Amino acid sequence: MTTAWVTRAESPADVPAVRSIHLAAFETPAEADLVDALRGDPSWLPGLSVVVTDPAGRVVGHALLTRCSIDATPALCLAPCAVLPELQRSGAGSAAIRAALRAARDRGEAYVTVLGHPDYYPRFGFRRASVSGIRVDLDVPDEALMAMTLDEARPLPAGRIRYAAPFGI
Ligand SMILES: CC(C)(COP(=O)(O)OP(=O)(O)OC[C@H]1O[C@@H](n2cnc3c(N)ncnc32)[C@H](O)[C@@H]1OP(=O)(O)O)[C@@H](O)C(=O)NCCC(=O)NCCS
């Protein structure tokens, strides 16, 4: 059965639920702590922390876009994304990510980067970042670093990704 996932911007009341989702989805509290640190950081952008709810209104997943840059060009970093383990692989994560990307486009943002599984993120339009000359100061597989433009008139710039301080990169 296909669930009718609903997405919306995070509200202050969602903060504990978002933390619980990251604690449940990841092996350590690192991602939950990262989200909380980003909330107090200048890289946090209103409306780009997106929650997905089930039809009853329970928050079951989260996707976050925060400010980074590609050299000096403002861009967004998609991280972290998580869905409650019992509801993974039923479309909730995709719904949250698509909604976050739409919200970013509506704000006039163009460039989004992600470090993640190369089998998952291309469905949203992400491509290997190194093809565009985008790199990162981390020892990660080349195919794990991906990027996309939300505006075909603005092709991806080349350069090194500079992450917000809470990422510790
Ligand atoms: C990754 C995550 C957010 C995806 O959300 P989701 O609701 O489970 O995913 P969806 O149902 O929207 O999409 C399902 C698809 O994603 C794929 N997928 C899910 N997690 C994946 C992973 N870690 N690696 C590769 N593919 C993955 C599934 O195989 C499925 O592919 P298919 O449609 O070709 O069958 C969720 O699985 C999760 O919270 N995982 C644990 C935390 C994590 O690894 N987060 C990502 C790093 S920030």
The ligand as an ORCA input file, in Angstrom:
! r2SCAN-3c Opt
* xyz 0 1
  C      18.250      6.961      3.770
  C      16.818      7.205      4.218
  C      16.646      8.644      4.710
  C      15.932      7.010      2.958
  O      14.579      7.194      3.319
  P      13.516      6.048      2.994
  O      12.186      6.581      3.340
  O      13.954      4.777      3.656
  O      13.736      5.868      1.435
  P      12.589      5.852      0.307
  O      11.537      4.897      0.721
  O      12.195      7.220     -0.020
  O      13.396      5.277     -0.891
  C      13.593      3.906     -0.939
  C      14.725      3.643     -1.821
  O      15.895      4.102     -1.191
  C      16.840      3.069     -1.182
  N      17.628      3.264      0.015
  C      17.194      3.544      1.251
  N      18.245      3.652      2.065
  C      19.344      3.445      1.318
  C      20.715      3.423      1.583
  N      21.209      3.636      2.816
  N      21.547      3.190      0.574
  C      21.087      2.970     -0.668
  N      19.803      2.968     -0.982
  C      18.939      3.214      0.013
  C      16.043      1.808     -1.153
  O      16.779      0.735     -1.667
  C      14.912      2.160     -2.084
  O      15.341      2.026     -3.407
  P      14.327      1.562     -4.542
  O      13.249      2.635     -4.597
  O      15.168      1.549     -5.775
  O      13.809      0.255     -4.072
  C      16.364      6.204      5.299
  O      16.427      4.888      4.781
  C      17.197      6.274      6.569
  O      16.844      6.978      7.507
  N      18.286      5.504      6.640
  C      19.129      5.484      7.826
  C      19.867      6.787      7.997
  C      20.720      7.111      6.789
  O      21.508      6.277      6.323
  N      20.564      8.341      6.244
  C      21.265      8.770      5.052
  C      22.537      9.413      5.358
  S      22.350     11.103      5.848
*
